[in-house]
Amino acid sequence: MSLRESPFPNGFTEALHTLGWGLVFPCFWVLDRLIAVCISTSLERNRRREEECYLHPLKVFFGFLLFLLLFIVSTPFAFLGFLFWAPLQLARRPFSYRHQVTTVEMENRNVGWEESGRVTFGFVTANVCLLPDGLARFNNLGHSQNRAMAIGQSIIQGVSRPHIRILIDSPSSCGTLSPSISLLPQSGSMSYGATDAQVQGGTDEQTVEDVLDGELPKASNTGGANANANTSVHTAGSQQQPATWNSNQNSNQQGSRGRRNPPRALRTLGKAGDSPLDVSTLFPANVDIVCLEEVFDKRAAAKLTEALGSVFGHILYDVGVYACQPCGTCSSFKFFNSGLFLASRFPVLDAQYHCFPNGRGEDALAAKGLLSVKVQIGLDKGERRMVGYFNCTHLHAPEEDGAIRCEQLDMVTQWISEFQTTTRQQDDLVVFDVLCGDFNFDNCSPDDRLEQNHCLFNDYRDPCRAGPGKEKPWVIGTLLQQPTLYDENVKTPDNLQRTLEDEELRKVYLAPPVSQGSAALVYPEAGEPWVGRRIDYLLYRESTLTDHCRTEVEEFTYVTQLAGLTDHIPVGLRLNVTL
């Protein structure tokens, strides 16, 4: 079954909705600009100091008067449009769907799966804070439209690069091999802020300021077919999985330009050392599904859809409900959608959205909830088709409302179970079941103990979690301190990568754990590393997979490519499934 692209049942209803929103939008845009002209990000304040610009107060004063006048003029038209727009929300399906033919050919990593009996899948999740520009500035982020274009282009640059494996015979099978740079292709960086472009292409360094001013992240034209590749190194005779090393890591550059030191030894997940962890300046190659949170702005969602459509042929956007909904389905009038955005290389067979009915305060203005999809992998085993289930959510935000988040986790568990029971067919071969999103609680804060002990973690596996309230020693927090987003140590992918790998710098730039009440916070415990708040999760489970399917983590990635574009660290997960 294929999804209908339009969220409305017929063209007439869609036309009325377009007319209503067309009358509302000018007032909405003017109000957004009215807020934006009064609030500056720290980056803008620093630029004004450097340029010795003293006219900003006049710009704010006259800008405020202009937009206030336009707001007053546009309000009657917005009210008329609202009379069309609001009632039609009851007829709207809670998501829009876009299917298009992809133009970028991706490597098929599952070639020969029949012989190996193994398939592999890659996932990425990121909170990108694409609120309307005026509201995003409260998080020290502005220029939402330019950021949306840059984020989409950055994702495509990362996921569409080739993935190259180099097999090295070695008599030793002890530990993870740190490959020599002489064995690996030299390449330029695909991310802004890198110095390689200056050396190899002679171009100026691209800064976060350039990107926010509308320039897309630049890709180096050097390096040939092997440029920007992920290189896997395998030690013959060992029982370990191939360890992934990114030949594009600029953190290994020192002093003189154009030279690289040998890469750092890879850290590994778990005690067995069987799965590599990477802090990468690029998104992982060959990602199958991307889930983004806080894509609240419709124009930003359209720009993301356009950018990602070259690789991801199936996109669900504008997910959520608006206005007043039937009693019991939502907590209040919804001004914003859920902010969830899903891009998939696999065809979407079924999709379902639920809105949390227990939102409170400012969080209740957005239709936060759960999006569940069933995708068709495109592979068959005998007469059985391979399918996967992917679920994404964004939980209640205020730190003190742990009980509300626990209720929402209960709903997530129930809704996922109901969706899979309804959509699962007898000939389905389920090969993955993933849950991801911004949970708005971490696994180290004393104030989050209620959520840390939720039964969802007995069902879904968290590769970063050692137990309730205890992270594995290699874990890194994913929430950045908003006031310092444009400090030199975190404003470029390379600098942010180095910061995440340095525990002392993490203490400065990552959000610290939250204490419980007025109790003094003792963190970390003696002998434990400083982690910071990890509130972005990628979880998986085996209990719902078809019999005999076994899952193992091949790679877990922290991505710094969106430095300066969001206040979260994107994370990636690659799973190997043995059939």
N, C-alpha and C positions, 0 to 999 in steps of 0.2 A: 504494500500500500504506500503510495507517494503522498506527501503532504501538499496541501493547497498553499500557494505562495501568499495570496492575500489573506489577511486576518479577518476579512469580512465575507459574509455568505454570498453577496452579489455585488455587481458593479454600482448599482444605485446607492446602496448603503455606503459603499466606499467613497462615492462622489460627495455625498452629504457630509461625511466625516472630513474629507479634504477641504470642503468649503468652510466648515466650522472651524477647523484648525487654522486655515488660512486667515480667518478673521481674528483669531486669538493670538496668533504668533507675533504680529508686530508689537502688541502690548507686552507679551512675554519677553521679547528681545530687548525692548527699551528698558524694562525693569531690570533685566540682567545687566545691561550696560550701565544703568544708574548705580547699581551696587558695585560693579567692577571699577568704575571711575573713582570711587571713594576708597578703595582698598588696594594697596600695593603689595606685591610679593617682596621678599628680602632681596631677590635678584634685581628687581626693578629699583629698589632703594639704593642698592650698591652701585648700579649703573649711573643713577643720577648723581651720586656723590663723586664718582670718578669723572663724569662729564661736567661737573660743576653746574648742573642745571638748577636754576632757582625759580623757574616759571611754573613748577608743578602745582603750587597752591592755586594759581590762577586757572590752570587747566581743570583742576578739581572743581573750583567754584563755578566756572562757566559751563563745564560739562554737566555738573549736577543740575543747574538751571535748565539747560537744553533738554536733557533726558527727562526731567520732571515735567516739563511742558509737553513733550511728546507722549509721555505716559498718560497725562490727563486727556490729551486729544484722542489717543487710541483706546482708552478704556471703554467708551460706549460700543465701539465695534467689537471689542473683545467680549463684552457681555452678550451681544447678539450672537456671536460665534459660539459662545459657551452654551447657549440654548440649543444649538444643533449638536455640538460635540459631546456634551455630558450624557444625554440619554442613549446615544449610539454606542457607548462603552459596554452596555449590556449585550449588544449583538456582536461584539468584537472578540475573536479568539485571542487568548492572552499571549500571543507571540506572532511575529512575522517571520516568514521563511523565504530564503533566497537560494535558488539552485542555478548554477551556471557552469559552463564547461571551463575547466581549468586550462590555463595557458602555460604554466610552468610544470615541466615533467619532473616528477620526484622519483628518487630511487626506491625500488621495491625491495625492502629488506627481508621479505618473506619468500623470496624465490628459493625453490628447493625444499620447502617445508615438509613435503611428503616424505623425503628421505630422512631429514633430521628429526621429524616429529615435533618440531618446535616452531612457534610463531612469536613475533615480538611486536609490541605496541608502545608508542610514546605519547605522553600527555604533558600539558603545561597549564598552569593556572597563575593568574596575576590580577591584583587589584590595581586598576589604572586611574582611578579618581577622575573620571570624565564627567564631572558635574557641569552644569552651566557655569560659564566663566566666572561670574560674580561669586557664586557659592564655592567654587574650587579654590578661590583665593583665601578663604578662611583656613584652608589646609596648606597655605603657602604655595599653591600651584595655580597658574593662570593659563591663558592662551589655549583653551580646551580644544579648539578646532585644529590648531597647528600641532598640538600634542597628539591628537588622534591620528593625524596623517603620519607623524613620525613614529608612533607606536606600531601602526600597521606595517609600515615599511621596515622597521627594525625586526619585527617578527618574521616577515617574509625573507629578509636577508639571512636570518639565522637558520630557519627550518629548511630552506631550499638548497643549502650548500651540500656538497657530496659528503658521504661518510666512507672513509678509506680505512681498510684494515691492513696492517703490516704484521706478518707472522715472523717471529724471531725464534730460531732454535737456540735453546740454552740448556746447559747441563744442570742448571740450578732451578729449583722449583720453590725457593724460599721467598715468600713475600711478593709484593707488587713491584714490577720492573719499572724503573724510570728511564724512558728511552733516550738515546742520544740524539741530539739535534741534527747531527749529520745524516741520520737516516730519514729525516722527515722533510717534506716540502716546505720551502719558505713562502710566506704569503703575507699579503697586506691585510689590514684590518677593515672590517665592514662596519665598524661602529664609529660614531663621531667621537672626537677627543683623542684619537689615536695618533701616534707620531709617524707610523709607517707611511702614510699617504705623503708626508712631506719628503721622505727619503726616496720612495719609489716613483711617485707620480709628480713630484714637484709642486703639489697643491698646498694651499694654506690649511692649517689645522682647523677643523670644524668644531665649534664649541656649542654648548647647550644653548647659549644665547642665540646663535645662528639658527638652530633648530626651532626654538620658540618663536623666532621671527619669520618662520615659514619655510626654511630650507629643510629638505629631507635629508636623513642620514646618508652620507656618501659611501659608496662601495668602491674599493680599490679595483682597478682594471688590470692589475698585475698578478702574477702568480700562476697564470695558465689554468689548466683544468683542475689542478690540485689546490687552487687557492681556497682558503677558508674551509678546509676540510677537517673533519674529525678523524683522528687517526687512532686506531685501536692496536694495542700491542699485546701479543699473547706469548707466553712462555711455554714452549713445548714441554710435554711431560708433566705439567702441573694440572691440578684439578680445578684451577680457578677459571672463571669466565674472563673473556678479554677485558682488559682495563682500558677505558676510553681516555685518551689524552687529546686535548684540543691544540692543534698546531698553530692556532691563531692567538694564543695567550700572550698578550703584550706585557703582562706583569714580569716576564722574564727579561725584558729589555733593561739595559743599564746604560748609564752615562752616554757613550758615543752612539750616535744614531746608526741604524741599519745593522746593528749587531745584537745577537741574542745569546743569553746564557742558557745552558741546559735547563730543561723544565724541572720544576719541583717534583719530588716523589709524590705519587698519588696517595691520598688518604683513602681508606676503604670503610665500607659499612660493616658493622658487626665485628665479632671477635674472629670469625673465620677469614675475614678479609676477602670475601668473594664477590663484592660489588663495589665499583668505584664511586666515589663522591667527587664532584667537580664544582668549583666556583668559577663560572665561565663568563667571559665578556660577550658571548653570543648565545642566542637561544639554541637548544639542542637541535641537531639535524634530524630530518625525517619525523617530525612530530605529526601524530595522526589527529589529535583533538586538542583544541585550545579553548579554555574557558576563562573569560574575563569578568571581573566584578566592577561595579560602580560605573558602568557605561549608561549613565542616566540621561545624557544629552542626546536627543534624536539626531541632530546633525553630525555629532561625533560618531554615533553608531553607523550612520550612512557612509562616512569616510572610512571607518574601519572595514565595513562590508566591502566597499570598493577595493580597498587595498588588499585584503586577505583573499578575495575571490579568485585571484590568479592561482592559488595553491589549494585552498579549501573550497570545494565545490558546493558545500552544504552549510548554510549559515542560519542560525536562529538569533534574531535580534529584537529589540523593543519588547522584551519579555516582561510580562506583568499586566496588571489591571490598572485602570484609572477611575477617577471620580468615585461615586458611591456604588457599592456592590451589595448583593443580597446579604441580609443579616447572618452573621456567623462565618462568613468567608473572609472578611477583612475587618480591621479594627477601626478604620475611620476613612474619611475622604482621602483619596490618593492623588497627590499632585505629581508624583514621579513613578516610573515603572520600577521593576525589581533591580535594574542595573546589570542583570545577567546577560551575557553574550557568549554564544557557543559557535565555534567554527570547526567543521569536521571534514576530513577527506572521505569519510565513509557516508553512503546514503543513509538518511534518517528514515527509519521505518515507522516509528511512533514517537510522539513527544507529549509530555504532560507537564503542566505547571500548577502549583498550589501556592496560594498566598498565606503567609502566617497571620492568623487572626488576633494575635496577642501583642502586636507592636505598641509601643508607648512613647510619648514625648515626640521629639522631632523625628525619631526613627519611624513613627507611624505614618509620616507623610509619604514615605516610599513603600511600594508594594513588594517588600522583601519576601522571599519564599524559596521554593525548591523547583528546579527544572530537571526533569528526568527524560532521557532519550534512549531509544533502542536503535542501534545502527547495524547495518549489514556489512560484514567485513569484505565480502567479495570472494571468499574462498569456500569450497565445499569439501566435506569429507564423506565420501560415498554419496548418499542421498540426503545428507544433513548439511544445512547451510550454517556457516559460522556467523554468530551475532555477538554483540557486546552491549552492556548497559553502562551508561555514563550519567552521573548525577552531579549537579552543582548547586550551591546555595550561598547565601550571605546572611549570617545571623545578626541578631540584635546587637547594637553597638555599645550603649552606655556601660561602663565598667561595673557599676554597682548592681546591674540587673542580671545576675547569674541565673536566678530562678527562671526568668523569661527565656534565656538561652537553653536551659535544660528542657523546658516545655517544647521549644522549637526542635531540639534534637529528638525528642519523642515523636513529634510529628514527622520529621524527616524519615525516621526509621519506619514508621507506619506507612507513609506515602510511597516510599520506595518498594516496600513489600507488596502493596496493593498494585502498583504499576507493573511490577514484574509478573505477578500472578495473572493479571489481566492480559498482558501482551505476549507472554511466553507460549510458544507453540511446540507441538510434539517433535517436530523435525529440527528444532533449533539446537545448535551446538554453541552454548554460551561459553565464551573464552575470556571475557573480563567483566568485572563489576567494580566500577571506580566511583568514589565520592570525593568531591573536592570543593574548595571555596574559601572564603574569608569567614572564619568561625568567630572572630572577635574575642577569643580567649586563648591563652597560651597554656603550656604545660610546665610552667615554672613559677607562676605567681601564686602566692598564698590566697589571694582574693578569688582565684579561679578554681578552687578545689572542688566545688560542686560539679562543674562541667568536666573537670579532669577525670572524675570517677564515673562518668556516664557509661551506661551499658553499651552504647554504640561502639565503644572501643574494644568491647569483647567480640564484636562481630566483624568490624572493619579493622584492618591492620594499618598502623601508622609506622612507616619505616624509620621515623625519627624518634620514636618514643620508647624509652626503656621501661616505663611504668607510670602510674598516676603521679603527676608532679615531678617526674624525673626524666630528663632528656638524655639521649645518648651523647657521649662526650664530643662528637664531631659536629653536633647540630649548631646552626647559626640562626639567630632571630631574623624575622622577615619584615619588621616594622621599623622604619627610619624615624628619627627625630625630625619633625617638620621644620623647626626654625633653622636647622643647619643643612637643608636639602641642597643648597648651592655653595656650600663650603668646598674648597679645593679638593679635600680628601674624598668627597663623595659625588662630585658633579659630573664626572666622566666615568664610562664603564671601567677603564683600567684602574683609575684611582679608587673607585668603589670596590673593585675586586681586591686590591691590596688592603683596603680597610677591613673588609670582611675576614681576611685571613690573619689579621693582627688583633689579638684579644684586647689590647689596651685601646686601640682605636675603636673597636666595637663598643666599648663602654661609653665612648663619647657620642657616637652617631646612631646607635640603635636604641630603641625604646627599652627602658629597664622594666623588670617585673613590677607588679602592683602589689603593695602590702595589703594586709587584711585589716580594715578599720584603722585604728590609731596605733596598731602594734608596729614596733620597729621591724624593718625589713633586714633580715640576715641573708645575704645572697652575694656570691654563691657559697655553698657549703665548703668546708675545708677540703682541699684537694680536687674540687670540681671546677671546670672552666666557666667563664662568664659567657652566657648564651644570648640573653636578650629575649624579647617577646616574639615567639613564632606563632602567628595567628593565621597563616595561610597554609592549608592542609591539602595533601594528596593521599588518599587512603584507598585501599583495595581489599577485596575479600575473595576467598575461595569457596565458601560454603554454598554459594548459589551457582557455581560453575557446573557444567556437565561433568558427570562422573569421570574420574581418572585424569581430569585436567589439573595440573599443578602449576603454581605461579611462583616466580622468584624475581627479586629486584635486580635488574641489570645495571641500572645507573640512577643516581639521584643528583640533581643539578640545582645550584643556586645561580641565578642569571642576573648579571649587572648591566645588561645592554640598555635598560631603560633608565639609567642614572639621570637624574634631573628632570625626568618626565613623570614620575610617580613617587609616592612615599612608601611603597611596598617593594619587597624583593620578589620577583617572579620565581617560581620553583617548577622543576620538571621531573618527571618520573618515567623510566622505561622499564616495562615488564617483559619477562620471558615466560611464555606459557607452553608447557610440555603437554602434548595431547595424548 
